[in-house]
Amino acid sequence: MTNSEGRVESINTSRGGVPKTAVLEAQVTSEGIVGDVQRDLRYHGGPERAVSLYSLERIEDLQREGHPIAPGTAGENLTVSGLDWPLIVPDRELQIGGVRLVVTRYASPCEKIRHSFKDEDFTRISQKLHPGWSRIYCRVLTGGAIRPGDIVRVVDSRP
């Protein structure tokens, strides 16, 4: 894998909905980030979608395309940098300090994040339409505390 190490740029939470706003540290449990609330558990949250991640480089690329997206506005819990994002796929494991995550699926964009995109085209980050541009969901294998600046390591041995 090209870039197997990155860093946490922002930890984002909300009391429900978007945008999520930055916090200085967070406790991660099997249910997600403590203090982060999902309004509709049919589509968000739960053990298989406990933590969502997105790439700062993808956000910056989208900003260059004219989208008003910023860390947390697309609903991700962790904004990370330095990883080869198209290679962060289901079944990859990530280590952030003592926290261990496994990618479970790509996060389907919904209309609630439309304000992060020019012409409200939230499908710009759909994995089906634009492979490698989606946010991801993770299951928590080991919980713990995380902070911005923590190193994110890809820990599995997949090619």
Secondary structure, 3 states (H helix, E strand, C coil): CCCCEEEEEEEEECCCCCCCEEECCEEEECCEECCCCCCCCCCCCCHHHCEEEEEHHHHHHHHHCCCCCCCCCCCCCEEEECCCHHHCCCCCEEEECCEEEEEEEEECCCHHHHHHCHHHCHHHHCCCCCCCCCEEEEEEEECEEECCCCEEEECCCCC
